Structure formats: structure tokens, C-alpha cells
């Protein structure tokens, strides 16, 4: 939002509505000084999230309450930040109205709302398909026999049957498929999706992909102003829009119409937006000063960075003449301000505007992470260490949590189960990669069923000490130094 010349709040208190298993809320609670609150009505999710919070001793206040209870609590603080990922699309009109009122009351002036939701036109063609599968699913619930099969297993059987039915319909080449030629492939791909994802995305009672204008009308009524996309790639039009589309959008002054046209141009199916309450506009000098003070850190091996980014227009090559010097400036794997980078590349004729664009895309690509200030990093270290230790300990038994928290960035970093087991071995004073591999092998051989971790190995589901040793050596050589720079290891 700095690029839109909007002032950002210092986030002391934050809230996530519908936090799922609570991985993100716990990572942010352990990775920053922010006090986090949240709720998820699904009791197993809430219980899992609270156990993570307890292991980190983060004091995150996480509840297993429906929105109708949580949003009416009288013991919650006002918030600098409220986040909802996907929830808006999968709740009733009554709950949406309740949440809008909660935001109106509890979001501070200058506070930020993060909202992601399914949108049109990207979902438009799938709406009838969803109704088709939903109807088959409902008929299955009436006709299914009542036996000893668990409710979850019966639901998954009905979901598979509904997906197979939709594929059978499309196999007859109906007229709807002929005028929407890409749909058959999309429907066919559903058979390979995780049943839990399908249940959530297609078989929820409430499912409402909404255009931007409909969402905006609700949030403007709550006193919010659109701040910009949370997808960093959206801020670089060259990778998403043709010259004709950019010219068209430049002439549209109305925010709602402009965003609607943009969604048509990129055929967007998911929006990730920031909204701000009573925003304060920055002058050009204030904006540039805050941008120059912003810190980032390299999160990949420098020689592993591929200067390609995928936008709505496809894959775009990024110029080495601009991006190379910026990456070289960050090669120390320490947090650096954009001002530091600017000074380092000044002799190359690279401007602050070009640095901001490059950093924006490199963060979007996962090459860079935003970095906290030293005081925030120091405050986050103890809690981050405890949470990471607890997650790595859980890796003995399952691979449900694939992220660890970096106190440097205050965010999560993807660390698969095998790598977590290597880190756990190091926590137990095993110093050599061969020892990490032996430790991981003993754990994986004791795992009762295949998990994502086994598919990380070249031999598939089989656990090979040779494969693990090769992986451990690579981890020590390439990944461990970065995890150490991010203060995860």
C-alpha cells in the first residue's frame, strides 16, 4: 500500500477470522510482537491451533466459536489488522453482515483488512458445474445406506461419485461444454484433487464467488477504502496486461469499475485485497522515505534464482542488467533496506522506482522475504524457537505443518517434513548429515502410512538411506545456511 501512497499502521493487535488449522495465525503470533486473536468454528481445527499456541507460549487468544459468538464478544481489543482467507466466499449472507459490522466496530482508524475470496469472471463458467455436482451430492445423502462407515468416509465417497458424474456428463460433449471448450479439462482435473479441498470448495452449503463491486459495496459501508491487491504481481502491469488493456484501465477513474475491468482482463478467479479504514495519504517524499527504510532479505541461494515470473500474460523474463545487481547487493543474506540497495547499485543507473518494482516481483516469486526491524526480530526469537521446535517434533508422527517461522521475516517459510527431521536431529546434537539421514530414516520407517515426506524422495514411497543421505548433504550445503540466516536453524 506504500506504492499507493497510503500510510500503514503499526500492528499491535490482530485478528484472523476462520483460521483453519491455525498455522498462519500461530506463525504470525510467534514471529512478531503482535498480539493475535482469532476463531474457527470447527473444533478439531481450533484444538490443533491452540496446541500450537501453547507449544510456543505465544499467548495467542484462539477460540473455537462460530462468528455469531466471537464477533459479539465484549472482551476483544480494537484491531490494527483483521484477516480472512477464503471465508467470505463460504459463509451465509447473515454471517457476512455480522462480520462487516464487526469490522466497522473493531478495526481501528488506519487499520487494515486482508480479504481473499472467490470472484468472477474466473469462476463464472464453473457455477453450473458446481450446481450439477452439488445436486448429485445431495441425492447421494438421501439414498446412501446407513452402515458402520464413518460420516467423513461416506462424505468422501459421495464427493467422488459427484465428480465422476460431472465427468460422465462432460464425456457426452453437452452443448455447454462445446461453448466452453476449456471446461472439460478443468472438470476432469477435479478427480485428482484432495477430497478435503473439494468438500470445502465445491460442496459447502454456502458458496458465493462475488464480483469486486459487490464486495466493495459492503466494505465501503463499513468505512473502508480499497488499498490495493495483496498479490505483489498485480502491482506490475507489464506482466499481466497488454498495452491496450493498460491504456483502457488508465482512463477509468472509478475504482469499482476499474477493478472489475481488470478482473475481466486477467480472468481472475481469486482476489486477495487490502482495505484500509480512514486511510492517511502520504506525500511523495513520505512514501519514498518509507520505501527506502523497508527491509528485505534473500531467501534462496543466489545462484539458484531464475529470473522468470509468471503473470496473467504468461511467463516473462526479467532483465539481468537490473535484477542481477540487486540480488548481488543482497548476497550477504542479511536484511537490507531499499536505501542500502539503492546505494549499492547507484553506479548501474538503477533508480528507486526500478528497485521497488524488482523487489515487489522478487518477493512475489519467493526469492526475497520482507524483514522486520532488529527490535522486532529480537522480540520474536524466543517464541519462534519454541514453535519451530514443537513443529519439528510433530514431524516424527505426521507432516500436517509444512512451514516454520522466521523471526527475521515474521512469516512462515516452507520446510517439508524431511528437512524438519534434519533440523530436529540437529536440535538433538547430531552434527553430521549422515546422522541426520539415519535419524530421518528411523522416523520415516516407523511412520504407519505414506505421507508427503516419502514422495519427496527419488524412490517414491520407499525410504532409502542413500537417498536421505544425499538429501541431507544437499540440505547442509544449500538450504541450511539460508535457514540459519532466517534464524530458523
C-alpha distance (Angstrom), angle and dihedral (degrees) to the residues before:
residue distance angle dihedral
X1 . . .
X2 3.78 . .
X3 3.78 88.0 .
X4 3.83 87.1 57.4
X5 3.84 88.2 53.1
X6 3.81 93.2 -113.1
X7 3.81 121.2 140.5
X8 3.81 116.3 -120.2
X9 3.81 123.3 -139.4
X10 3.78 126.0 -122.9
X11 3.80 100.3 -113.2
X12 3.81 110.2 -132.3
X13 3.82 97.0 150.6
X14 3.80 128.2 27.4
X15 3.79 139.1 174.3
X16 3.81 135.4 -158.1
X17 3.79 118.2 -160.1
X18 3.80 112.9 -154.3
X19 3.81 98.5 8.4
X20 3.82 96.8 178.9
X21 3.81 109.2 -154.8
X22 3.80 88.3 -6.0
X23 3.80 96.6 -120.4
X24 3.80 95.2 132.8
X25 3.81 95.6 42.6
X26 3.81 91.0 49.3
X27 3.79 93.4 46.6
X28 3.79 91.4 51.4
X29 3.80 92.2 44.4
X30 3.81 91.6 51.9
X31 3.80 94.7 38.7
X32 3.79 99.9 54.8
X33 3.82 142.1 27.8
X34 3.82 89.5 -107.6
X35 3.81 117.5 121.6
X36 3.81 107.8 -129.8
X37 3.81 131.3 -155.1
X38 3.77 130.2 177.5
X39 3.77 150.1 143.2
X40 3.80 140.8 -142.1
X41 3.80 119.8 -175.8
X42 3.83 93.5 -146.9
X43 3.81 103.9 93.4
X44 3.85 98.2 -151.8
X45 3.84 89.1 52.7
X46 3.79 92.6 48.0
X47 3.81 92.8 47.1
X48 3.81 91.7 50.1
X49 3.80 90.6 48.8
X50 3.80 92.5 49.9
X51 3.79 91.6 50.7
X52 3.81 89.2 54.5
X53 3.80 90.1 49.1
X54 3.78 91.1 50.0
X55 3.80 91.7 50.4
X56 3.82 90.8 54.0
X57 3.83 94.0 39.7
X58 3.79 85.6 -138.8
X59 3.82 95.5 146.6
X60 3.80 90.2 -132.1
X61 3.79 107.6 165.3
X62 3.81 104.6 -133.7
X63 3.79 123.3 173.5
X64 3.78 137.3 -169.9
X65 3.79 95.1 -142.6
X66 3.81 132.8 126.2
X67 3.79 115.7 -111.7
X68 3.80 89.7 -106.4
X69 3.82 88.8 66.7
X70 3.80 103.3 31.6
X71 3.81 96.0 47.6
X72 3.80 90.6 52.9
X73 3.80 95.3 51.5
X74 3.80 113.1 126.3
X75 3.81 95.3 -157.6
X76 3.81 99.1 67.3
X77 3.80 122.2 107.3
X78 3.77 123.9 -128.0
X79 3.80 110.4 -91.2
X80 3.79 135.4 -129.1
X81 3.80 90.2 -162.4
X82 3.82 135.0 24.0
X83 3.81 121.5 -175.5
X84 3.80 134.5 -167.4
X85 3.80 122.8 175.5
X86 3.80 113.7 -162.6
X87 3.79 94.0 -31.4
X88 3.80 94.7 110.9
X89 3.83 91.4 65.6
X90 3.80 96.0 49.3
X91 3.80 105.0 47.5
X92 3.78 134.2 81.5
X93 3.80 126.0 -96.1
X94 3.80 87.9 -108.8
X95 3.81 92.4 56.4
X96 3.81 92.1 45.4
X97 3.80 90.0 54.3
X98 3.81 89.7 48.2
X99 3.81 91.4 51.7
X100 3.80 93.1 47.6
X101 3.79 89.2 54.0
X102 3.82 90.0 47.3
X103 3.81 90.0 53.0
X104 3.80 91.2 47.5
X105 3.81 91.1 53.2
X106 3.80 103.3 34.8
X107 3.82 107.5 33.5
X108 3.79 110.5 91.8
X109 3.79 123.5 -129.4
X110 3.79 104.8 -85.7
X111 3.81 89.8 21.9
X112 3.79 122.9 136.6
X113 3.80 131.8 -128.6
X114 3.82 119.7 -157.8
X115 3.79 112.1 -158.0
X116 3.80 129.0 175.5
X117 3.78 121.1 -177.8
X118 3.78 144.0 156.8
X119 3.77 110.8 -93.9
X120 3.76 144.8 180.0
X121 2.96 149.4 -72.8
X122 3.82 88.3 29.6
X123 3.81 92.9 58.7
X124 3.81 96.8 36.0
X125 3.81 97.5 96.9
X126 3.82 92.0 47.3
X127 3.81 95.5 54.2
X128 3.85 94.4 86.8
X129 3.81 90.2 43.8
X130 3.77 90.4 54.1
X131 3.81 90.4 50.1
X132 3.81 89.6 49.7
X133 3.81 92.7 53.0
X134 3.79 92.8 41.0
X135 3.81 91.5 55.3
X136 3.81 92.0 49.7
X137 3.80 89.2 47.6
X138 3.82 91.9 52.4
X139 3.80 92.7 49.2
X140 3.80 88.7 51.1
X141 3.81 91.2 56.3
X142 3.81 90.1 57.3
X143 3.80 97.1 45.5
X144 3.81 101.7 38.8
X145 3.81 116.8 111.3
X146 3.79 119.3 -113.9
X147 3.79 104.7 -121.9
X148 3.79 136.4 138.5
X149 3.80 93.3 -74.9
X150 3.81 112.3 121.5
X151 3.79 120.0 -107.7
X152 3.81 93.0 -116.6
X153 3.79 92.4 50.9
X154 3.82 91.4 48.3
X155 3.81 89.6 50.9
X156 3.79 91.9 51.7
X157 3.81 90.8 49.7
X158 3.82 90.2 52.1
X159 3.81 91.5 47.6
X160 3.81 91.1 51.9
X161 3.78 90.6 48.3
X162 3.81 91.6 50.3
X163 3.80 92.1 49.6
X164 3.82 91.2 47.4
X165 3.80 89.2 50.1
X166 3.83 91.8 52.7
X167 3.81 89.7 49.7
X168 3.80 89.8 50.3
X169 3.80 90.4 51.9
X170 3.80 91.3 51.0
X171 3.80 91.0 46.5
X172 3.82 87.9 67.1
X173 3.84 88.5 60.1
X174 3.82 97.3 -123.9
X175 3.78 119.4 -161.3
X176 3.81 91.4 -105.0
X177 3.81 89.8 59.6
X178 3.80 91.9 47.8
X179 3.83 92.7 57.0
X180 3.83 89.8 42.4
X181 3.82 100.8 43.9
X182 3.83 96.2 172.8
X183 3.80 94.1 56.4
X184 3.82 98.0 78.8
X185 3.79 91.2 62.5
X186 3.80 91.1 45.9
X187 3.79 92.3 50.8
X188 3.80 91.9 45.5
X189 3.81 90.2 53.4
X190 3.81 90.4 59.6
X191 3.80 89.8 76.7
X192 3.80 89.5 68.1
X193 3.80 96.1 49.6
X194 3.79 125.6 106.5
X195 3.84 109.5 -93.3
X196 3.81 90.8 -132.5
X197 3.81 90.3 55.8
X198 3.80 91.3 47.9
X199 3.79 91.6 49.4
X200 3.78 91.5 51.8
X201 3.79 98.1 41.0
X202 3.80 104.1 38.0
X203 3.80 110.1 15.3
X204 3.78 103.1 46.7
X205 3.79 115.1 121.4
X206 3.81 88.8 -123.5
X207 3.80 120.1 44.3
X208 3.77 118.9 157.5
X209 3.82 121.4 166.6
X210 3.80 102.2 -166.4
X211 3.78 134.9 -163.6
X212 3.80 116.4 -118.7
X213 3.81 91.9 -110.1
X214 3.81 92.4 59.9
X215 3.79 92.9 50.4
X216 3.79 91.7 44.0
X217 3.80 92.7 54.3
X218 3.82 90.0 57.8
X219 3.80 96.0 45.5
X220 3.80 97.4 42.8
X221 3.80 86.6 56.3
X222 3.82 87.1 57.6
X223 3.81 90.7 54.8
X224 3.81 97.8 -99.9
X225 3.80 128.8 140.4
X226 3.79 124.0 -155.1
X227 3.81 108.3 -104.6
X228 3.79 101.9 -178.8
X229 3.78 143.8 -87.9
X230 3.80 120.5 -45.1
X231 3.82 88.5 -149.1
X232 3.81 102.3 91.2
X233 3.81 91.9 -152.9
X234 3.79 90.2 64.8
X235 3.81 89.3 68.5
X236 3.81 92.8 65.8
X237 3.79 105.8 68.1
X238 3.80 95.0 -174.7
X239 3.82 92.6 73.9
X240 3.81 94.7 45.4
X241 3.80 110.4 32.8
X242 3.78 136.0 47.8
X243 3.83 118.4 -125.4
X244 3.82 89.8 -103.3
X245 3.82 91.3 51.7
X246 3.82 92.1 48.1
X247 3.80 90.5 50.7
X248 3.81 90.9 49.3
X249 3.81 93.6 50.3
X250 3.79 92.5 46.5
X251 3.80 89.2 63.0
X252 3.83 95.2 51.9
X253 3.81 110.9 91.6
X254 3.82 98.4 177.4
X255 3.82 109.7 89.9
X256 3.80 96.0 -149.5
X257 3.80 94.2 50.0
X258 3.81 92.4 43.1
X259 3.81 93.4 52.3
X260 3.81 90.9 45.5
X261 3.81 90.8 53.1
X262 3.82 90.2 46.6
X263 3.80 89.7 53.2
X264 3.80 89.2 52.8
X265 3.79 90.8 49.8
X266 3.82 94.1 53.5
X267 3.84 96.0 30.1
X268 3.80 88.9 -126.4
X269 3.80 120.0 -159.1
X270 3.83 99.0 173.1
X271 3.78 127.4 39.3
X272 3.81 123.0 -162.8
X273 3.79 108.5 -170.1
X274 3.78 142.0 173.2
X275 3.79 120.1 -143.5
X276 3.78 124.9 -173.6
X277 3.79 131.6 -156.4
X278 3.80 116.5 -132.3
X279 3.81 93.3 -16.7
X280 3.78 123.5 -152.4
X281 3.78 114.3 -137.0
X282 3.80 118.5 -135.7
X283 3.77 126.2 -141.2
X284 3.80 117.1 -120.1
X285 3.81 90.2 -102.8
X286 3.82 92.8 49.4
X287 3.81 90.9 48.7
X288 3.80 93.4 49.4
X289 3.82 91.9 47.2
X290 3.81 91.3 53.0
X291 3.80 91.9 45.4
X292 3.81 91.0 51.1
X293 3.83 90.0 50.7
X294 3.81 92.7 51.5
X295 3.82 114.3 110.0
X296 3.80 131.4 -144.8
X297 3.79 135.5 175.2
X298 3.80 132.5 -154.4
X299 3.80 109.7 -107.0
X300 3.82 101.3 -177.7
X301 3.79 134.1 51.4
X302 3.80 106.3 -82.8
X303 3.80 93.6 -128.1
X304 3.81 91.6 49.1
X305 3.80 94.3 60.7
X306 3.79 112.3 113.1
X307 3.78 111.5 -159.4
X308 3.78 96.5 -137.9
X309 3.78 126.9 109.9
X310 3.79 128.9 -173.4
X311 3.78 118.9 -137.4
X312 3.79 134.4 161.2
X313 3.82 89.5 -74.5
X314 3.80 92.6 54.4
X315 3.79 130.1 -106.3
X316 3.79 119.5 -9.1
X317 3.82 127.6 -166.5
X318 3.80 113.8 -133.1
X319 3.82 118.3 -140.7
X320 3.80 113.8 -101.7
X321 3.82 89.4 -153.7
X322 3.82 90.1 68.4
X323 3.80 104.3 25.7
X324 3.81 97.9 41.8
X325 3.83 96.2 62.3
X326 3.82 91.2 45.4
X327 3.81 91.8 51.9
X328 3.80 90.5 45.0
X329 3.82 89.4 54.3
X330 3.82 88.6 56.6
X331 3.80 95.0 46.5
X332 3.82 92.6 109.2
X333 3.84 88.8 72.6
X334 3.80 90.1 -131.2
X335 3.82 126.0 123.3
X336 3.79 110.4 -90.5
X337 3.78 131.1 -175.1
X338 3.77 121.0 -125.0
X339 3.79 85.0 -115.1
X340 3.84 89.2 59.2
X341 3.80 89.4 50.7
X342 3.80 91.0 46.7
X343 3.81 91.0 54.2
X344 3.80 91.5 46.5
X345 3.82 95.2 52.7
X346 3.79 98.7 34.1
X347 3.80 91.9 108.7
X348 3.83 89.7 57.2
X349 3.82 92.2 61.2
X350 3.81 92.2 -116.8
X351 3.80 111.1 152.9
X352 3.81 130.5 -146.4
X353 3.82 89.3 -108.8
X354 3.80 90.5 56.1
X355 3.81 91.4 46.1
X356 3.81 91.4 51.9
X357 3.81 91.3 50.2
X358 3.81 92.0 46.9
X359 3.79 93.8 47.5
X360 3.81 90.3 47.1
X361 3.80 91.7 56.3
X362 3.80 95.0 40.2
X363 3.81 90.4 54.2
X364 3.81 89.4 48.1
X365 3.82 89.1 52.2
X366 3.82 92.6 50.4
X367 3.81 91.7 -115.5
X368 3.82 92.3 115.2
X369 3.77 133.2 30.8
X370 3.77 126.3 -153.9
X371 3.81 109.6 -111.3
X372 3.79 131.7 -143.7
X373 3.79 124.3 -133.2
X374 3.80 119.8 -92.2
X375 3.82 94.4 -100.4
X376 3.81 91.5 53.6
X377 3.81 91.8 46.1
X378 3.79 92.1 51.5
X379 3.81 91.8 48.6
X380 3.81 91.9 50.0
X381 3.80 98.5 48.0
X382 3.85 100.4 84.9
X383 3.81 96.0 47.3
X384 3.80 93.4 41.8
X385 3.80 90.6 52.4
X386 3.82 91.8 51.8
X387 3.80 94.5 47.0
X388 3.80 93.3 47.0
X389 3.80 90.8 49.6
X390 3.81 90.5 51.3
X391 3.83 93.1 48.4
X392 3.80 92.0 48.0
X393 3.80 89.8 49.0
X394 3.82 89.2 53.0
X395 3.80 87.9 54.5
X396 3.80 86.9 75.3
X397 3.80 87.7 73.3
X398 3.83 109.7 22.9
X399 3.78 145.7 -4.9
X400 3.79 100.3 -127.2
X401 3.82 93.9 126.3
X402 3.80 113.6 53.7
X403 3.82 97.4 172.9
X404 3.79 136.6 74.5
X405 3.78 126.0 -163.9
X406 3.79 124.7 -109.7
X407 3.81 114.5 -153.5
X408 3.81 87.0 -159.4
X409 3.80 94.2 61.8
X410 3.80 97.9 21.6
X411 3.80 87.1 -134.8
X412 3.77 141.2 94.6
X413 3.80 124.4 -83.9
X414 3.80 122.0 -158.5
X415 3.82 108.9 -110.0
X416 3.84 113.1 164.1
X417 3.78 122.6 -143.2
X418 3.80 98.2 -95.4
X419 3.81 90.8 53.0
X420 3.80 89.2 47.4
X421 3.81 88.9 54.6
X422 3.81 90.0 51.6
X423 3.80 89.0 52.4
X424 3.80 90.5 47.2
X425 3.79 89.6 53.2
X426 3.82 89.2 52.8
X427 3.82 89.4 50.7
X428 3.80 86.4 57.1
X429 3.81 91.1 55.3
X430 3.80 97.0 -100.5
X431 3.79 102.9 144.3
X432 3.80 105.5 178.2
X433 3.82 127.9 75.4
X434 3.80 90.3 -129.7
X435 3.80 88.7 58.9
X436 3.82 91.4 49.0
X437 3.80 89.9 51.6
X438 3.81 92.9 49.7
X439 3.79 90.8 48.2
X440 3.83 92.3 48.9
X441 3.80 91.2 47.4
X442 3.79 92.3 53.8
X443 3.81 91.0 50.1
X444 3.79 96.0 45.5
X445 3.79 93.4 46.9
X446 3.80 87.9 55.0
X447 3.82 92.3 51.4
X448 3.82 105.7 109.1
X449 3.81 96.4 -143.7
X450 3.82 138.4 20.3
X451 3.79 115.3 -84.1
X452 3.78 135.8 -179.1
X453 3.80 87.9 -85.7
X454 3.79 93.7 67.3
X455 3.79 91.7 52.9
X456 3.82 88.9 57.6
X457 3.78 87.9 71.1
X458 3.81 123.3 84.5
X459 3.78 91.9 -124.4
X460 3.80 93.9 57.6
X461 3.78 117.0 -137.1
X462 3.81 94.1 -1.5
X463 3.80 115.5 96.2
X464 3.80 108.6 -133.8
X465 3.81 121.7 -174.4
X466 3.79 89.5 -152.4
X467 3.80 91.6 54.9
X468 3.80 91.5 46.1
X469 3.80 91.8 48.9
X470 3.80 91.0 52.1
X471 3.78 89.4 47.6
X472 3.82 91.9 48.4
X473 3.80 92.1 51.3
X474 3.79 91.0 49.8
X475 3.80 90.0 46.9
X476 3.82 91.1 52.4
X477 3.78 93.2 47.3
X478 3.81 101.7 41.6
X479 3.80 114.6 12.9
X480 3.79 105.6 32.1
X481 3.84 95.3 64.4
X482 3.80 89.8 54.5
X483 3.79 93.3 47.0
X484 3.80 87.7 50.5
X485 3.81 91.0 50.9
X486 3.82 88.1 51.5
X487 3.84 88.3 48.1
X488 3.79 92.3 -121.3
X489 3.82 93.3 116.8
